[in-house]
Amino acid sequence: MSVLKKVLLGFALLLIVVVFSAMLYMKMALPDVGDAPAMKVVATPEKIERGRYLANHVTICIDCHSKRDWSKFSGPIVPGSIGMGGELFDQKFGFPGSYYSKNITPSGISDYTDGELYRAITTGVNKKGEAMFPVMPFHNYGKLDPEDVKAIIAYVRTLAPIENKIPESSSDFPMNFIINTIPQKAKPSKIPDPSNTLAYGNYLATAASCVDCHTQFEKGEFVAGMEFAGGREFPFPDGSVVRSANITPHASGMGQWSKESFIAMFKAREDISKNPAGIKPGEYNSIMPWTMFAGMKNEDLAAIYDYLKTLKPIDNKVEKFTKGG
């Protein structure tokens, strides 16, 4: 064997060892976010009510962890399904695997301590120490005030128990290895004084994960430099595609929107019973849970508006809907 062949063979073997070692490390040593904190949430009426507000109208946990009726505009929550989980987020939505929302009623989380729930919500590591794919935006929830996260925990403990066995989530290769690198230790903050509308609006926009849906998403990653500029695609079963709006202050986005019109847009969709007409396949629909966000307080919507107006304007005219078929 020539010297060159020996060198190449040695290099190939070394590369195999390095790759195997890296994969073994990702499987065995990660995720590394620390143990679940020793924590007992004191569920006062005030804390439960704060959690109810957040989970239903800001962080909208109830959105993904319930069933939505897509025969109606914006897919309102199906009565009697709150917290039961089972919604599937898979390859047809651009995800690298099949991920099911968990049952967060007491029937689904009774074996979780408050500390284990806190760790799951803020770092993306479940009770067993396994990494969760960030369909749930734990990367945003980990930046919230711990008291707000505790309020959500207090609230979901009060949900009506629903028995609903959820299939195990699974990742495609290579995400089944990469997923363990995603969870990060929480970086909590203190909720800003509401009088500081920009800081408070930033906090609420983080809690609502506005940037996640309003940023283009390609090959499993957000497109850098296009934050809040919209254009992320959300397919419907009939082949139609809805795209998120540009919410930067550019003329192609929210540049001409007044604060009053911004708030009114949400409040007009607060009571779905005022618009009972169904949505037929191929007709325009929205993935955004308008009826949930519409329950946000006017002053909170106003703070988010003030914050969004400080973003870098990005020119991105979005075609909001393409009919399937």
Backbone torsions as a table, in degrees:
resi	resn	phi	psi	omega
1	MET	NA	132.7	-179.1
2	SER	-69.0	160.6	179.5
3	VAL	-60.8	-40.2	-179.4
4	LEU	-62.5	-44.3	179.5
5	LYS	-63.3	-38.6	178.5
6	LYS	-63.6	-42.1	179.2
7	VAL	-63.6	-45.0	-179.3
8	LEU	-65.5	-40.1	178.7
9	LEU	-64.5	-43.2	178.6
10	GLY	-62.9	-39.7	178.8
11	PHE	-65.1	-42.3	179.7
12	ALA	-63.2	-42.6	178.9
13	LEU	-64.6	-40.9	178.3
14	LEU	-63.2	-41.4	179.4
15	LEU	-63.0	-41.5	178.2
16	ILE	-61.5	-43.7	179.5
17	VAL	-62.6	-43.2	-178.9
18	VAL	-64.1	-46.8	-179.4
19	VAL	-63.6	-44.7	179.6
20	PHE	-62.3	-41.8	179.8
21	SER	-64.1	-40.8	179.5
22	ALA	-64.9	-42.8	179.2
23	MET	-65.8	-39.2	178.4
24	LEU	-64.9	-39.9	178.4
25	TYR	-63.0	-44.6	-179.3
26	MET	-63.7	-34.5	-178.7
27	LYS	-78.9	-36.6	-170.8
28	MET	-98.7	-35.6	-173.4
29	ALA	-100.3	-16.7	-178.4
30	LEU	-114.4	158.1	-0.5
31	PRO	-75.3	151.8	-177.4
32	ASP	-124.3	83.3	179.7
33	VAL	-116.4	4.7	-179.1
34	GLY	90.7	170.6	179.9
35	ASP	-72.1	157.6	173.5
36	ALA	-63.5	137.1	-178.3
37	PRO	-68.9	149.0	172.8
38	ALA	-75.4	112.3	-170.4
39	MET	-150.0	138.0	173.3
40	LYS	-129.9	112.4	-178.8
41	VAL	-79.1	124.8	176.5
42	VAL	-87.0	109.5	-172.4
43	ALA	-85.9	78.1	175.4
44	THR	-76.7	158.4	177.2
45	PRO	-55.3	-38.0	-179.6
46	GLU	-65.9	-41.1	-179.3
47	LYS	-68.0	-41.8	178.6
48	ILE	-61.9	-42.1	-178.9
49	GLU	-67.0	-38.6	176.2
50	ARG	-62.7	-43.7	178.7
51	GLY	-63.6	-38.5	177.3
52	ARG	-60.5	-45.0	-179.9
53	TYR	-62.5	-48.1	-178.4
54	LEU	-63.9	-51.6	-173.6
55	ALA	-66.1	-27.3	-178.5
56	ASN	-97.7	-24.1	-171.0
57	HIS	-131.6	-8.9	-179.7
58	VAL	-124.9	-69.4	177.3
59	THR	-75.3	-16.5	178.7
60	ILE	42.9	46.4	173.8
61	CYS	-54.6	-37.8	-175.5
62	ILE	-65.3	-24.2	178.8
63	ASP	-59.5	-59.2	-175.7
64	CYS	-76.8	-22.6	-176.4
65	HIS	-98.3	22.6	175.6
66	SER	-137.7	179.2	175.6
67	LYS	-96.7	142.4	179.3
68	ARG	-115.3	142.7	-177.2
69	ASP	-93.6	97.5	-176.0
70	TRP	-80.3	4.2	172.8
71	SER	-82.4	-3.5	178.6
72	LYS	-123.9	157.3	-177.2
73	PHE	-58.7	131.2	175.0
74	SER	72.0	6.7	175.9
75	GLY	54.5	64.6	179.8
76	PRO	-63.8	160.2	-178.0
77	ILE	-64.9	134.7	176.1
78	VAL	-73.1	124.2	179.6
79	PRO	-53.7	137.8	178.8
80	GLY	85.4	2.3	-177.6
81	SER	-110.6	4.6	-172.4
82	ILE	-58.8	118.1	174.5
83	GLY	85.2	-2.9	-172.3
84	MET	-73.4	-19.1	178.2
85	GLY	71.9	-166.8	177.9
86	GLY	97.7	-2.9	178.2
87	GLU	-71.0	136.1	-175.8
88	LEU	-101.0	129.4	175.2
89	PHE	-120.3	106.7	-172.7
90	ASP	-133.7	-160.1	-172.8
91	GLN	-59.9	-31.1	-178.6
92	LYS	-68.8	-14.7	174.6
93	PHE	-104.0	8.3	177.7
94	GLY	90.8	11.4	-179.5
95	PHE	-91.3	147.1	-178.0
96	PRO	-85.7	50.8	-178.7
97	GLY	158.5	-168.1	177.6
98	SER	-118.8	115.4	-174.3
99	TYR	-122.9	127.1	-178.0
100	TYR	-108.5	134.9	175.0
101	SER	-69.1	143.0	-174.5
102	LYS	-84.1	158.1	173.4
103	ASN	-76.6	112.3	-178.2
104	ILE	-106.6	15.1	170.1
105	THR	-78.3	166.9	178.6
106	PRO	-53.5	-25.8	177.5
107	SER	-68.1	-25.7	-177.9
108	GLY	-98.0	-23.0	-174.1
109	ILE	-120.8	15.6	-176.0
110	SER	-63.1	-26.8	-179.0
111	ASP	-91.8	3.6	175.3
112	TYR	-90.6	134.1	168.8
113	THR	-77.7	165.7	177.3
114	ASP	-61.4	-37.5	178.6
115	GLY	-65.5	-37.3	178.5
116	GLU	-69.0	-37.4	174.8
117	LEU	-65.1	-42.4	179.7
118	TYR	-59.5	-46.0	179.8
119	ARG	-63.4	-41.5	179.9
120	ALA	-62.2	-44.5	-177.1
121	ILE	-68.5	-37.0	-171.4
122	THR	-100.1	-14.0	-179.1
123	THR	-128.6	-19.5	-178.8
124	GLY	84.1	29.2	177.3
125	VAL	-122.1	124.4	-174.7
126	ASN	-82.0	-175.0	-176.5
127	LYS	-57.3	-35.6	-177.9
128	LYS	-81.5	-1.2	-177.0
129	GLY	84.7	14.9	-178.3
130	GLU	-93.9	146.8	178.9
131	ALA	-75.1	142.2	175.0
132	MET	-108.4	142.0	176.5
133	PHE	-71.1	140.7	-173.7
134	PRO	-75.5	47.5	165.2
135	VAL	-63.2	-45.4	168.6
136	MET	-77.4	123.7	-174.2
137	PRO	-77.4	63.7	-179.3
138	PHE	-62.2	-23.3	176.9
139	HIS	-64.2	-25.3	174.9
140	ASN	-89.3	-42.2	-178.1
141	TYR	-63.4	-28.4	178.6
142	GLY	-69.5	-10.1	178.7
143	LYS	-95.6	-3.0	-175.4
144	LEU	-81.3	167.3	174.2
145	ASP	-65.4	127.7	179.4
146	PRO	-51.9	-31.1	179.8
147	GLU	-66.9	-32.0	176.3
148	ASP	-69.9	-39.7	178.1
149	VAL	-65.0	-41.0	177.9
150	LYS	-63.4	-35.7	178.2
151	ALA	-63.9	-40.0	177.4
152	ILE	-63.8	-41.8	178.0
153	ILE	-60.9	-45.0	179.4
154	ALA	-59.9	-40.1	-178.3
155	TYR	-68.9	-49.2	-175.2
156	VAL	-65.5	-22.5	175.5
157	ARG	-67.4	-18.3	-178.6
158	THR	-94.5	-4.0	-178.3
159	LEU	-64.5	152.0	175.9
160	ALA	-64.1	127.9	-179.5
161	PRO	-63.0	133.7	176.1
162	ILE	-130.5	123.0	176.6
163	GLU	-77.0	119.3	-179.8
164	ASN	-156.8	102.9	-178.5
165	LYS	-76.6	122.5	-175.3
166	ILE	-100.1	133.4	175.5
167	PRO	-61.0	155.5	176.8
168	GLU	-72.8	139.5	175.2
169	SER	-76.0	154.4	178.9
170	SER	-146.2	148.1	179.7
171	SER	-110.2	145.3	174.4
172	ASP	-76.1	161.6	173.4
173	PHE	-74.5	137.0	4.3
174	PRO	-93.8	7.1	-177.9
175	MET	-61.4	-25.7	179.3
176	ASN	-63.5	-17.7	172.4
177	PHE	-98.7	-44.6	-175.8
178	ILE	-62.2	-32.6	-174.9
179	ILE	-54.2	-31.6	-178.4
180	ASN	-70.4	-15.4	179.2
181	THR	-89.5	-8.2	-173.0
182	ILE	-79.1	-45.9	-179.2
183	PRO	-58.2	140.0	178.5
184	GLN	-132.8	155.0	177.3
185	LYS	-61.9	143.5	-179.3
186	ALA	-64.8	148.3	176.3
187	LYS	-125.1	72.0	-173.2
188	PRO	-65.2	157.9	177.8
189	SER	-132.7	175.3	172.8
190	LYS	-99.0	138.0	178.9
191	ILE	-62.8	127.4	-177.9
192	PRO	-67.4	158.1	173.0
193	ASP	-63.5	128.3	-179.5
194	PRO	-56.2	-21.6	178.4
195	SER	-69.0	-22.9	174.0
196	ASN	-88.9	81.4	-167.4
197	THR	-62.2	-32.8	-179.2
198	LEU	-69.3	-47.1	179.0
199	ALA	-65.9	-40.6	180.0
200	TYR	-67.7	-39.7	177.9
201	GLY	-65.4	-38.9	176.1
202	ASN	-61.1	-44.3	179.4
203	TYR	-60.6	-46.3	-179.0
204	LEU	-67.3	-39.3	178.3
205	ALA	-65.1	-33.9	175.3
206	THR	-68.0	-45.4	179.3
207	ALA	-60.9	-36.7	-178.9
208	ALA	-84.4	-5.8	178.8
209	SER	55.4	39.8	-179.4
210	CYS	-55.5	-42.0	-175.2
211	VAL	-63.6	-30.6	-175.9
212	ASP	-65.0	-47.0	-179.1
213	CYS	-80.7	-24.9	-175.4
214	HIS	-101.8	29.7	174.4
215	THR	-132.2	135.7	179.5
216	GLN	-58.0	142.6	-174.1
217	PHE	-129.0	114.9	-177.8
218	GLU	-134.4	135.0	177.4
219	LYS	52.8	41.1	175.5
220	GLY	79.2	8.6	-178.4
221	GLU	-137.3	152.9	173.7
222	PHE	-75.6	143.0	-179.2
223	VAL	-78.8	114.3	-177.7
224	ALA	-61.0	138.7	179.1
225	GLY	87.7	-4.5	-179.6
226	MET	-115.0	23.5	-178.9
227	GLU	-59.6	129.8	177.9
228	PHE	70.6	0.6	-175.1
229	ALA	-86.5	3.7	174.6
230	GLY	73.1	-174.8	177.8
231	GLY	96.8	-1.1	176.1
232	ARG	-68.5	134.5	-175.1
233	GLU	-93.9	137.7	177.0
234	PHE	-129.5	106.2	-177.5
235	PRO	-80.1	149.1	173.1
236	PHE	-106.2	158.2	-177.7
237	PRO	-56.2	-27.6	-178.0
238	ASP	-82.5	4.5	179.5
239	GLY	94.9	-8.9	176.2
240	SER	-69.3	154.1	179.5
241	VAL	-131.7	127.5	174.0
242	VAL	-108.5	144.6	-177.6
243	ARG	-123.4	142.4	-178.6
244	SER	-69.8	151.8	-176.2
245	ALA	-79.3	154.3	170.7
246	ASN	-76.3	116.2	-178.6
247	ILE	-112.9	21.7	169.9
248	THR	-83.2	163.6	-177.7
249	PRO	-79.9	28.4	174.6
250	HIS	-80.9	158.8	179.3
251	ALA	-60.5	-27.0	178.3
252	SER	-82.3	-2.4	178.5
253	GLY	-121.9	-115.4	-177.5
254	MET	-97.8	16.6	-174.0
255	GLY	-54.6	-34.8	-176.0
256	GLN	-101.8	3.2	-176.5
257	TRP	-80.4	134.9	171.9
258	SER	-89.1	162.0	178.1
259	LYS	-61.7	-38.5	-178.7
260	GLU	-64.4	-41.6	-179.4
261	SER	-70.9	-32.9	177.5
262	PHE	-62.5	-48.7	-180.0
263	ILE	-65.8	-42.4	-178.1
264	ALA	-62.7	-33.2	179.3
265	MET	-61.0	-39.5	178.3
266	PHE	-73.6	-48.7	-173.8
267	LYS	-64.7	-26.0	178.5
268	ALA	-67.0	-17.7	-177.2
269	ARG	-111.6	17.5	-176.0
270	GLU	-71.6	-36.7	-177.2
271	ASP	-113.4	100.2	-175.8
272	ILE	-64.7	-21.8	-178.6
273	SER	-66.0	-18.6	177.7
274	LYS	-75.5	-12.7	179.1
275	ASN	-134.4	69.8	-171.8
276	PRO	-76.8	-7.8	-176.6
277	ALA	-61.6	140.0	-179.5
278	GLY	-80.0	165.6	177.0
279	ILE	-107.0	123.1	179.2
280	LYS	-86.7	154.0	177.1
281	PRO	-53.7	133.7	-179.2
282	GLY	93.2	-15.2	177.2
283	GLU	-85.4	155.8	-178.4
284	TYR	-60.0	132.3	173.6
285	ASN	-139.0	170.6	-178.0
286	SER	-129.3	136.3	177.1
287	ILE	-77.4	-20.8	-176.6
288	MET	-70.6	130.2	-179.0
289	PRO	-78.1	73.3	-174.9
290	TRP	-56.1	-42.5	-175.5
291	THR	-65.0	-25.3	178.3
292	MET	-80.8	-50.9	179.1
293	PHE	-63.4	-28.0	-179.5
294	ALA	-65.0	-20.1	177.9
295	GLY	-80.5	1.2	177.4
296	MET	-69.6	146.9	179.4
297	LYS	-62.8	145.7	-180.0
298	ASN	-55.0	-42.2	-178.3
299	GLU	-67.5	-28.1	177.3
300	ASP	-75.2	-41.1	174.7
301	LEU	-61.9	-39.1	179.3
302	ALA	-63.9	-39.1	179.3
303	ALA	-66.5	-39.9	177.1
304	ILE	-63.2	-42.4	177.6
305	TYR	-58.4	-47.3	-179.6
306	ASP	-59.0	-40.4	179.6
307	TYR	-67.9	-45.6	-178.5
308	LEU	-60.0	-31.9	-179.3
309	LYS	-70.3	-11.9	178.0
310	THR	-93.2	-5.1	-177.9
311	LEU	-71.5	160.4	175.2
312	LYS	-65.9	125.0	178.3
313	PRO	-66.8	130.9	179.3
314	ILE	-124.0	126.7	180.0
315	ASP	-77.8	107.0	179.6
316	ASN	-155.7	93.2	178.9
317	LYS	-79.4	121.8	-173.6
318	VAL	-103.3	131.6	169.6
319	GLU	-84.2	105.7	-166.7
320	LYS	-70.8	-21.9	-175.5
321	PHE	-151.9	135.6	173.3
322	THR	-124.7	122.7	-177.3
323	LYS	-70.6	137.8	179.7
324	GLY	-78.7	172.2	176.1
325	GLY	84.1	NA	NA
